[in-house]
Amino acid sequence: MTSLRPSGALVAAMVGALLALVVVPTIMSVAHGDGDICFAASACPLSALNPCVRHPSFAMVGRCAVVIR
């Protein structure tokens, strides 16, 4: 009978891909700018004028383009 557990190399590759494709772009996007953290453009005040900006654009999380308090 064979085991269905993934090998250590496969797990390491999956964790590395998760870091490279999700965590790092999200950290870069949140570190850029001064606005509130946003997941969608509608989360920013006056969202038509103040979009949720993500750098790089494929990041999961961004910041509002302008700080509105």
C-alpha positions in Angstrom: 0.0 0.0 0.0 1.4 3.4 -0.9 1.3 6.5 1.3 -0.4 9.6 0.1 1.7 11.9 2.2 3.6 14.5 0.1 7.4 14.4 0.2 9.4 17.1 2.0 10.6 18.6 -1.3 7.1 19.0 -2.6 5.9 20.6 0.6 8.9 23.0 0.5 8.1 23.9 -3.1 4.5 24.6 -2.2 5.5 26.8 0.7 8.0 28.7 -1.5 5.4 29.2 -4.2 2.9 30.5 -1.6 5.5 33.0 -0.3 6.6 34.1 -3.7 3.0 34.5 -5.2 1.0 35.7 -2.2 2.9 36.8 0.9 5.7 38.9 -0.7 3.5 40.9 -3.1 1.0 41.5 -0.3 3.7 42.9 2.0 5.1 45.0 -0.8 1.6 46.4 -1.6 0.8 47.2 2.0 4.2 48.8 2.6 3.6 51.2 -0.4 1.5 54.3 0.3 -0.2 55.9 3.3 -3.8 55.0 3.0 -5.9 52.5 4.8 -5.4 48.8 4.0 -8.1 47.6 1.6 -9.2 44.4 -0.1 -11.5 46.1 -2.6 -11.9 49.5 -4.1 -15.2 50.0 -2.4 -13.5 49.7 1.0 -11.8 53.1 0.5 -13.7 56.3 1.4 -15.0 58.0 -1.8 -14.0 54.9 -3.7 -14.7 56.4 -7.1 -11.9 59.0 -6.5 -9.8 57.0 -4.1 -9.2 53.5 -5.5 -7.6 50.6 -3.7 -4.0 50.6 -5.1 -1.9 47.4 -5.3 1.8 47.4 -6.2 2.3 44.9 -7.8 -1.1 44.9 -9.3 -1.7 41.1 -8.7 -1.3 41.5 -4.9 -4.2 40.4 -2.8 -4.2 43.5 -0.5 -3.6 47.1 -1.2 -3.9 50.6 0.3 -6.3 53.4 -0.4 -4.7 55.8 -2.8 -5.3 58.9 -0.6 -5.5 59.2 3.1 -9.0 60.4 4.1 -9.6 60.7 7.8 
